[in-house]
Amino acid sequence: MELPGSAGVAAHVADEPKRPEHCLDVLMPPPKLWLLGLACLWLAVLPGCRGEGSDPGDDDSAGDDDDSTPQPEPDTCGDGIDNNGNGEVDEAQDLDLDGWWSCGVAEPDCDDLDPAVHPEAIESCNGRDEDCDLVIDNGFDNDSDASTTCGPDGVLGTDDDDCDDNNAALSGLDGDADGETSCAGDCDDDDPLNFSSNAETQCDGRDQDCDGLSACAVTTVSAGGNHSCGIDSSGAVQCWGRDNDGQATPPAGSYLQIRAATWHNCGIDSSGAVQCWGYNSDGQATPPPGTFSQVSAGGDHSCGIDSSGFVQCWGRDQRGQSTPPPGTFSRVSAGGDHSCALGSSGALQCWGAGLTDTGCTVDPLECGQSMAPAGVFTKISAGGKHSCAIDSSGALQCWGDDTYGQSTPPPGTFSRISTGDRHSCGIDSSGAVQCWGRDQRGQSSPPGGAFSEVSAGADHSCGIDSKQQVRCWGDDSYGQSSP
């Protein structure tokens, strides 16, 4: 663009001596150079006063090779750029002054804005990686269940904390997204339909409200060898524990009675027929046809009372345990290698091993377990190599092997009796369970409270308490004590 009158000015300037081209010269011009001075002030006074090539946004820092932008402070670590123009990329720095550099070292500070975070910091449970090992809250998950003692929020005392960091079954995580963690009472954190605040809605063998019972409360229970079985309120049989011979896999149907033995079980279905399952080496799980009022499963044999009142037994008979006496009976119990029955008059009869008592030494099976006492009795139970009964006064009487005290019952009156392999249990007049005999697995150490039913197995026992809850104690190697 040409300024007004600029042509005349240019011609005049050509006749003048050459003057320095600087704005300070313009500020005191000869009279005829006033127009050129105005142009200098207008176009270049500011940059001219700072020196040629200056940029208003440039601070002339040493080594700045980019005059178009202000120099950022400090250098940005990890971006591969020389941000401050000093010729070094990702130079080492310690912004939080904790003595650890964030760049250019083997163990960098992973948070250079927090002096509490560096490679030698002590990790605390707060949801952060304070020692820069790429693990959050390292050392606060002892049971490796991915749940720490302060939880994902890093705050102690909240619902997401691991309430037992030495037990992987309990955590502050909600694996099934049902709104409840196992620490808060979820008994099955893999099933969103099972949690403590849920309502029991269907009889499917599941504990939907985590109260230890399915919707079908177990009404009767029987402890066997390494398994247990019960009948729920729908009539279905439920079994738990070892299942190597199918003893914990009951047939479908509705049942009235169930008896668990060492490796097999027998029950009476709703039609009155006997059904047996499990180990069947000697035919002990192959019952005769017909209808029965009561059934019992022993070692390798079984017995039942048919509709005529006669005892029928099947299975192993090497000691005569499956050859019952004639007559009618009201109760029968199959033991290890012997059997006992209660006659209609209340008299006891036993058969099989133990008709003599050699102290279990000359013949380990001859322990006197079939030498029933005289008198009137109301309950009978045949165990491994001993037997017990409740007499008409409510007192207990036991006989046979007493190596572990299993044939030495406590005093008092009892309503229930059950003999196991080497221990016995009964329910006394107060409703409490009392057990005696061998207790190396806790099978003779029952829980407190009132019970309506009790059953002694091999090395464990089970009962039904006043809340209709199945409770088991003793050996749980195969889950036989975990209904």
C-alpha positions in Angstrom: 0.0 0.0 0.0 1.3 3.5 -0.9 0.8 6.2 1.8 -0.5 9.7 0.6 2.4 11.8 -0.5 4.8 9.0 -0.2 6.2 9.5 -3.7 7.4 13.1 -2.9 8.9 12.0 0.4 10.8 9.2 -1.3 12.3 11.6 -3.8 13.4 13.9 -1.1 14.9 11.1 0.9 17.0 10.1 -2.0 18.8 13.5 -1.8 19.6 13.2 1.9 22.6 11.5 3.4 22.0 7.9 4.5 20.8 7.8 8.1 20.6 4.9 10.5 17.4 2.9 10.1 16.4 2.8 13.7 13.4 4.1 15.4 15.4 6.3 17.8 16.7 8.2 14.8 13.1 8.6 13.7 12.1 10.0 17.1 14.3 13.1 16.4 14.1 13.4 12.5 15.0 16.4 10.4 12.0 18.5 9.6 11.5 16.9 6.2 11.5 13.3 7.5 8.4 13.6 9.7 6.3 11.3 7.5 9.0 8.5 7.6 9.2 8.9 11.4 5.5 8.3 11.7 5.7 5.2 9.5 8.5 3.9 11.7 6.5 4.4 14.9 3.5 2.8 13.3 5.1 -0.3 11.9 8.2 -1.0 14.0 8.5 1.0 17.1 7.8 -2.0 19.5 10.0 -4.6 17.8 12.5 -2.1 16.9 13.0 -1.1 20.5 13.6 -4.7 21.5 15.9 -5.4 18.6 15.4 -6.8 15.1 13.7 -10.1 14.8 12.1 -10.0 18.3 8.8 -11.7 19.1 6.5 -10.1 21.6 5.8 -13.6 23.0 9.4 -14.6 23.3 11.3 -14.4 26.6 14.7 -15.0 25.0 15.5 -17.8 27.3 18.9 -19.3 26.7 18.8 -22.2 24.2 15.1 -21.6 23.2 14.9 -22.8 19.6 11.2 -22.1 19.3 10.3 -18.4 19.5 6.7 -19.0 18.5 5.5 -20.3 21.9 6.3 -19.7 25.5 8.7 -22.2 27.1 6.8 -24.7 29.4 8.2 -25.5 32.8 9.3 -28.1 33.6 10.1 -30.7 31.0 7.3 -33.2 30.6 8.5 -36.6 31.6 7.8 -39.5 29.2 6.5 -37.7 26.1 9.7 -38.0 24.1 9.8 -34.2 23.5 12.3 -31.6 24.5 9.7 -29.3 26.0 12.0 -26.7 27.5 14.4 -26.5 24.5 17.5 -27.4 26.4 18.5 -30.2 24.1 17.5 -33.0 26.6 14.5 -35.2 26.1 12.6 -36.4 29.2 15.4 -35.1 31.5 15.4 -36.4 35.1 13.5 -34.3 37.6 12.1 -34.5 41.1 9.1 -32.3 41.3 7.9 -33.5 44.7 11.4 -33.3 46.3 11.2 -36.9 47.7 14.6 -37.8 46.4 13.4 -40.0 43.6 13.6 -39.0 39.9 10.8 -39.5 37.6 12.9 -40.0 34.4 16.2 -41.4 33.3 16.6 -43.8 36.2 16.1 -47.6 36.7 13.4 -47.2 39.4 11.5 -44.0 38.5 9.1 -42.2 40.8 5.6 -43.3 39.5 4.0 -40.1 40.9 6.3 -37.2 41.0 3.7 -34.9 42.4 3.3 -36.9 45.7 6.3 -37.2 48.0 4.6 -40.2 49.7 4.8 -42.2 46.5 8.2 -43.6 45.4 9.9 -47.1 44.9 10.9 -47.4 48.6 7.6 -46.2 50.1 5.8 -48.4 52.5 2.6 -49.7 50.9 -0.6 -49.1 52.8 -4.1 -50.2 52.0 -5.7 -47.2 50.3 -6.4 -48.1 46.7 -3.0 -46.7 45.5 0.3 -48.1 44.3 2.6 -46.3 46.7 5.8 -48.3 46.2 5.6 -48.1 42.4 5.6 -51.9 41.9 2.5 -51.7 39.6 0.4 -53.5 42.2 -2.3 -51.6 44.1 -2.4 -52.4 47.8 0.3 -55.0 47.5 0.6 -57.2 50.7 -3.1 -56.7 51.7 -4.5 -59.7 50.0 -3.0 -62.7 51.9 -5.5 -65.2 50.6 -5.2 -64.2 46.9 -8.9 -63.8 46.4 -8.5 -60.4 44.6 -10.1 -58.7 47.6 -8.0 -56.5 49.9 -8.7 -55.5 53.5 -9.6 -52.0 52.4 -11.5 -52.9 49.2 -11.5 -51.3 45.8 -12.3 -47.9 47.3 -9.2 -48.0 49.5 -11.2 -47.1 52.6 -11.1 -49.3 55.7 -14.4 -50.2 57.3 -16.6 -50.2 54.2 -18.7 -53.0 52.7 -16.2 -53.9 50.0 -13.4 -54.8 52.5 -12.2 -58.4 52.8 -13.4 -59.4 56.2 -11.1 -62.4 56.5 -7.9 -62.0 54.5 -6.8 -65.5 55.4 -10.0 -67.2 54.0 -10.5 -67.1 50.2 -14.1 -68.1 50.6 -14.8 -64.7 52.2 -14.2 -61.5 50.3 -15.5 -58.0 49.8 -16.2 -58.7 46.1 -19.6 -59.2 44.7 -18.9 -61.9 42.2 -22.5 -62.6 41.1 -23.5 -58.9 41.2 -26.5 -59.6 43.4 -25.7 -56.7 45.7 -24.2 -58.8 48.5 -20.6 -59.9 49.2 -19.7 -63.2 50.9 -18.4 -61.1 53.8 -21.9 -59.6 54.1 -23.5 -63.0 54.2 -23.8 -64.2 50.6 -23.4 -68.0 50.9 -23.0 -68.5 47.2 -21.3 -65.6 45.4 -21.4 -67.4 42.1 -25.2 -67.6 42.1 -27.2 -64.3 42.0 -30.3 -66.0 43.3 -28.6 -67.0 46.6 -28.0 -64.2 49.1 -29.0 -63.6 52.7 -31.7 -61.0 52.1 -33.4 -63.1 49.4 -36.7 -65.1 50.0 -36.8 -68.8 49.7 -39.1 -69.4 46.8 -38.7 -72.9 45.4 -37.8 -76.4 46.5 -34.7 -77.1 44.4 -32.1 -78.1 46.9 -30.6 -74.6 47.0 -30.3 -72.3 50.0 -31.6 -69.1 48.5 -31.8 -67.1 51.7 -28.5 -68.4 53.1 -30.0 -69.7 56.3 -28.4 -73.1 56.0 -31.5 -74.7 54.7 -33.1 -75.2 51.3 -36.8 -74.2 50.8 -37.5 -77.8 51.6 -36.5 -78.2 55.2 -35.0 -81.6 56.0 -37.4 -83.5 58.3 -35.2 -86.6 58.9 -31.5 -87.2 58.6 -29.2 -90.2 58.7 -25.3 -90.2 59.0 -23.5 -93.0 57.1 -19.8 -93.8 56.4 -18.4 -90.7 54.7 -21.8 -89.3 53.6 -25.1 -88.3 55.0 -28.7 -88.3 53.7 -32.0 -86.7 54.6 -35.6 -86.3 53.4 -36.8 -82.8 52.8 -40.3 -81.5 53.2 -41.2 -82.3 49.6 -40.3 -86.0 50.2 -37.2 -85.9 48.1 -33.9 -87.4 49.4 -30.9 -85.2 49.6 -27.4 -86.6 50.2 -24.0 -85.0 50.7 -20.5 -86.2 51.2 -18.5 -88.9 49.4 -20.1 -90.4 46.3 -17.5 -92.9 45.1 -20.1 -95.7 44.9 -23.1 -93.6 44.1 -24.2 -93.5 47.8 -24.8 -89.8 47.7 -26.8 -89.9 44.4 -30.3 -90.9 45.5 -33.0 -91.9 43.1 -35.9 -89.5 42.3 -39.2 -89.8 44.0 -40.9 -89.1 47.3 -39.7 -91.0 50.4 -41.0 -91.7 53.9 -37.8 -93.1 55.5 -34.1 -93.1 54.8 -31.2 -94.9 56.4 -27.6 -94.4 55.5 -25.0 -97.2 55.9 -21.3 -97.3 55.4 -21.3 -97.3 51.5 -25.0 -97.7 50.7 -28.5 -96.4 51.7 -32.0 -97.7 51.7 -35.3 -95.9 51.9 -39.0 -96.5 51.7 -40.8 -94.6 49.0 -44.3 -93.2 49.0 -45.6 -96.5 47.7 -44.1 -98.5 50.6 -41.5 -100.1 48.4 -37.8 -100.2 49.5 -35.3 -98.5 47.3 -31.5 -98.9 47.9 -28.5 -97.4 46.1 -24.7 -97.3 46.5 -22.2 -100.2 47.0 -23.9 -103.5 46.2 -21.1 -106.1 46.5 -23.2 -108.6 48.4 -26.7 -107.6 47.3 -27.1 -105.2 50.2 -28.6 -102.6 47.8 -30.9 -105.1 46.1 -34.1 -105.2 48.3 -36.9 -107.7 48.0 -40.2 -106.7 46.4 -43.3 -105.8 48.5 -44.3 -103.1 50.9 -42.4 -102.3 54.1 -43.1 -100.2 57.2 -39.5 -99.8 58.3 -36.0 -100.2 56.8 -32.4 -100.2 58.1 -29.0 -100.3 56.3 -26.0 -101.9 58.0 -22.4 -102.7 57.0 -22.9 -105.0 54.0 -26.5 -106.0 54.6 -29.9 -104.4 55.1 -33.1 -105.3 56.9 -36.7 -104.2 56.9 -40.1 -105.0 58.4 -42.7 -106.0 55.8 -46.4 -105.3 55.8 -47.0 -108.5 57.7 -44.6 -107.5 60.5 -41.9 -110.0 59.6 -38.2 -109.0 59.3 -36.6 -109.5 55.9 -32.8 -109.0 55.4 -30.7 -109.1 52.3 -27.0 -108.8 51.6 -24.0 -110.4 53.3 -24.7 -113.2 55.7 -21.4 -114.8 56.6 -22.2 -114.3 60.3 -25.9 -114.9 60.0 -26.7 -111.1 60.2 -29.2 -111.5 57.3 -31.0 -114.5 58.8 -33.6 -113.1 61.2 -35.6 -115.0 63.7 -39.3 -115.8 63.1 -42.0 -113.7 64.6 -43.4 -110.2 64.2 -41.4 -107.1 65.1 -42.0 -103.4 65.4 -38.5 -102.1 64.8 -35.3 -103.5 63.3 -31.7 -102.2 63.1 -28.9 -103.5 60.9 -25.4 -103.0 62.4 -21.9 -104.0 61.2 -22.1 -107.8 61.1 -25.2 -108.2 63.3 -28.8 -107.1 63.5 -31.3 -106.4 66.3 -35.1 -106.1 66.4 -37.7 -105.0 68.9 -40.6 -107.5 69.3 -44.2 -106.5 69.7 -43.9 -107.2 73.4 -40.9 -104.9 73.8 -38.4 -107.8 74.0 -35.1 -107.5 72.1 -33.6 -110.1 69.8 -30.3 -109.9 68.1 -28.6 -112.2 65.5 -25.3 -112.4 63.6 -21.9 -111.7 65.0 -21.5 -111.2 68.8 -23.6 -114.0 70.1 -20.6 -114.7 72.3 -18.3 -112.2 74.0 -14.6 -112.9 73.6 -13.7 -109.3 74.4 -13.1 -108.7 70.6 -9.7 -110.5 71.0 -10.1 -114.2 70.1 -12.5 -113.2 67.4 -12.5 -109.4 66.7 -16.2 -109.7 65.6 -17.3 -111.6 68.7 -17.8 -108.7 71.2 -21.1 -109.6 72.6 -23.0 -107.1 70.4 -25.8 -109.6 69.9 -26.2 -110.5 73.5 -29.3 -108.4 74.1 -30.3 -107.8 77.7 -33.7 -108.9 79.0 -36.5 -106.3 79.7 -38.9 -104.2 77.9 -37.5 -101.6 75.5 -38.9 -98.9 73.2 -35.9 -98.1 70.9 -33.1 -100.2 69.5 -29.9 -99.3 67.5 -27.2 -101.7 66.3 -23.8 -100.1 65.7 -20.4 -101.3 64.4 -19.7 -103.9 67.1 -22.0 -102.7 69.8 -25.7 -102.0 70.4 -27.8 -99.7 72.5 -31.5 -99.5 73.5 -33.8 -97.3 75.5 -35.8 -99.3 78.1 -39.3 -98.6 79.3 -38.0 -96.2 82.0 -36.2 -94.1 79.4 -32.8 -95.2 80.6 -30.1 -96.3 78.1 -28.6 -99.8 78.0 -25.7 -100.6 75.7 -23.7 -103.9 75.2 -20.8 -105.1 73.0 -17.5 -103.6 72.2 -16.6 -100.9 74.7 -13.0 -100.1 73.6 -13.8 -96.4 73.4 -16.6 -96.2 75.9 -19.2 -96.5 73.2 -21.1 -99.0 75.4 -21.0 -96.9 78.5 -23.9 -94.5 78.2 -24.6 -91.5 80.4 -27.3 -91.6 83.1 -30.7 -90.0 82.6 -33.7 -90.5 80.5 -33.6 -90.4 76.7 -36.0 -90.3 73.8 -33.7 -91.1 70.9 -30.7 -93.4 70.5 -28.3 -93.9 67.6 -25.2 -96.1 67.5 -22.3 -95.4 65.0 -19.2 -97.3 64.2 -17.4 -96.6 67.5 -19.5 -94.0 69.2 -23.1 -93.4 70.2 -25.5 -90.4 70.5 -28.8 -89.9 72.1 -31.3 -87.1 72.9 -32.0 -86.6 76.6 -35.2 -85.4 78.3 -34.1 -81.8 77.9 -33.8 -82.1 74.1 -30.0 -81.9 74.2 -27.8 -84.3 72.3 -25.3 -86.4 74.3 -22.7 -88.5 72.6 -20.1 -91.0 74.1 -17.4 -93.2 72.7 -14.6 -92.4 70.3 -14.1 -88.7 69.6 -10.9 -88.3 67.6 -12.8 -86.4 64.9 -15.2 -84.6 67.2 -18.0 -87.0 66.4 -18.9 -87.2 70.1 -18.8 -83.5 70.6 -22.3 -82.3 69.6 -23.4 -78.6 69.5 -25.6 -77.2 72.1 -29.3 -76.6 71.7 -32.4 -78.7 71.5 -32.7 -81.4 68.9 -35.6 -83.6 67.6 -33.4 -86.2 65.8 -29.9 -87.5 66.0 -27.9 -90.0 63.9 -24.4 -91.4 64.6 -22.3 -92.4 61.6 -18.7 -93.6 61.1 -16.7 -90.6 62.4 -19.4 -88.0 62.2 -22.9 -87.4 63.5 -25.9 -85.3 62.4 -29.1 -84.1 63.9 -32.1 -81.8 63.3 -32.4 -79.0 65.8 -35.5 -77.1 67.0 -35.3 -74.8 64.0 -35.6 -77.8 61.7 -32.0 -77.1 60.6 -29.6 -80.0 59.9 -26.5 -79.8 61.9 -23.5 -82.2 61.6 -20.3 -82.5 63.5 -17.1 -84.6 63.4 -15.2 -85.7 60.3 -15.9 -83.5 57.2 -13.2 -84.9 54.9 -15.7 -85.5 52.2 -18.2 -82.9 53.1 -20.3 -85.4 55.0 -20.7 -82.9 57.8 -21.6 -80.0 55.5 -25.3 -80.4 54.5 
